[in-house]
Amino acid sequence: MADSKTQYLSLYGYPTWRKDERGFLVRDQFDVATGAQVQHIDDVNTALTTDQPAGWSTPPNGGLHLITDTIIDTLGRPLFVMAPWITIDIGGVATMVRPTQMFIYLDSALENWVGQES
């Protein structure tokens, strides 16, 4: 069988699950009211999920389960985007951090502000 990509859509047409040519899985969740993506998981570990398509499982050497979460406003704009956890060295101590971007919308002044924390 030739390598192929497979995608599952939600009832609302959002791409919720994808499998690439090597068998690695991606899962996305969307806010139904706005259509905004609220979670993205690269290299899904199916031991940590329950809604994967039947027969789909984490491929060998896979399963990093890299989660990006997005908190949105009522218009579907991102307020906080939290990247996957990473390990950094702080004074010789391995420390887990989650890089985060913050967004502020001052609509009355047509301004958008972006901040980043690592």
Sequence and secondary structure as in RCSB ss.txt:
>XXXX:A:sequence
MADSKTQYLSLYGYPTWRKDERGFLVRDQFDVATGAQVQHIDDVNTALTTDQPAGWSTPPNGGLHLITDTIIDTL
GRPLFVMAPWITIDIGGVATMVRPTQMFIYLDSALENWVGQES
>XXXX:A:secstr
     EEEE TTS EEEEE TTS EEEEEE TTT  EEEEEES  GGG S S TT    TT    EEEEEEE TT
S EEEEE   EEEEETTEEEEE  EEEEEEEGGGTEEEEEEE 
